[in-house]
Amino acid sequence: MNPFEVPYILILLIVLALGLFILYWSNRKGWTGAEKRRAGLSVLAVLSLYAIIAGIVFREDQPLGYTLIGTGVVLAVIDIYLTISAHRDD
């Protein structure tokens, strides 16, 4: 592994961990104790997952692999932002 790849992988793992934490936090029980209805994955979440997996698969071709991983992270961040803003409006 190239030492210059390590920061990108760490940033990717941190962003994914934050996304999972936000999804967990948004699906918690509220102050009333009522269980929220859980929805499936959004289209952006599925696209970001596929882009990240494709980036891992195509890691030998570095520009393509990093572009796919970067695209997946950007789509995940957009999905997290849209999820948070939709929950604020409720």
C-alpha positions as CSV (number, residue, x, y, z in Angstrom):
1,M,0.0,0.0,0.0
2,N,1.3,3.4,-0.9
3,P,1.8,5.6,2.2
4,F,-0.1,8.5,0.4
5,E,-3.2,6.3,0.3
6,V,-3.6,6.0,4.1
7,P,-5.1,9.5,4.7
8,Y,-7.7,9.0,2.0
9,I,-8.7,5.6,3.4
10,L,-8.9,7.1,7.0
11,I,-11.1,10.0,5.7
12,L,-13.3,7.5,3.9
13,L,-13.7,5.4,7.1
14,I,-14.4,8.5,9.2
15,V,-17.1,9.7,6.8
16,L,-18.8,6.3,6.7
17,A,-18.7,6.0,10.5
18,L,-20.3,9.4,10.8
19,G,-23.0,8.5,8.3
20,L,-23.8,5.3,10.2
21,F,-23.9,7.2,13.5
22,I,-26.3,9.8,12.0
23,L,-28.5,7.1,10.6
24,Y,-28.6,5.4,14.0
25,W,-29.2,8.6,15.8
26,S,-32.1,9.6,13.5
27,N,-33.8,6.2,14.0
28,R,-33.7,6.3,17.8
29,K,-36.8,6.5,19.9
30,G,-37.9,10.1,20.7
31,W,-38.7,11.7,24.0
32,T,-42.2,10.2,23.8
33,G,-40.8,6.6,23.5
34,A,-42.7,6.1,20.3
35,E,-40.9,4.0,17.8
36,K,-40.2,5.7,14.5
37,R,-41.1,3.9,11.3
38,R,-37.9,2.7,9.6
39,A,-37.6,3.4,6.0
40,G,-35.4,1.5,3.5
41,L,-32.2,2.9,2.0
42,S,-32.6,5.9,-0.2
43,V,-31.5,5.9,-3.8
44,L,-28.5,8.1,-3.0
45,A,-27.4,5.7,-0.3
46,V,-27.6,2.8,-2.6
47,L,-25.7,4.7,-5.4
48,S,-23.0,5.7,-2.9
49,L,-22.6,2.2,-1.6
50,Y,-22.2,0.8,-5.2
51,A,-19.8,3.6,-6.1
52,I,-17.6,2.8,-3.1
53,I,-17.7,-0.9,-3.7
54,A,-16.8,-0.3,-7.4
55,G,-13.9,2.0,-6.3
56,I,-12.6,-0.8,-4.1
57,V,-12.9,-3.3,-7.0
58,F,-11.1,-1.0,-9.5
59,R,-8.4,0.0,-7.1
60,E,-5.7,-1.2,-9.5
61,D,-6.6,1.6,-11.9
62,Q,-6.0,4.3,-9.4
63,P,-7.7,7.3,-11.1
64,L,-10.9,5.4,-11.7
65,G,-10.9,3.7,-8.3
66,Y,-10.3,7.0,-6.4
67,T,-12.8,8.8,-8.5
68,L,-15.5,6.2,-7.8
69,I,-14.7,6.2,-4.0
70,G,-14.8,10.0,-4.0
71,T,-18.1,10.0,-5.9
72,G,-19.5,7.6,-3.4
73,V,-18.4,9.7,-0.4
74,V,-19.9,12.8,-2.0
75,L,-23.2,11.0,-2.6
76,A,-23.2,9.7,1.0
77,V,-22.6,13.2,2.4
78,I,-25.5,14.6,0.2
79,D,-27.8,11.8,1.4
80,I,-26.9,12.5,5.0
81,Y,-27.6,16.2,4.5
82,L,-30.9,15.5,2.9
83,T,-31.9,13.0,5.6
84,I,-31.0,15.5,8.4
85,S,-32.9,18.4,6.7
86,A,-35.9,16.2,6.2
87,H,-36.0,15.2,9.8
88,R,-35.7,18.8,10.9
89,D,-38.8,19.7,9.0
90,D,-40.9,17.1,10.8
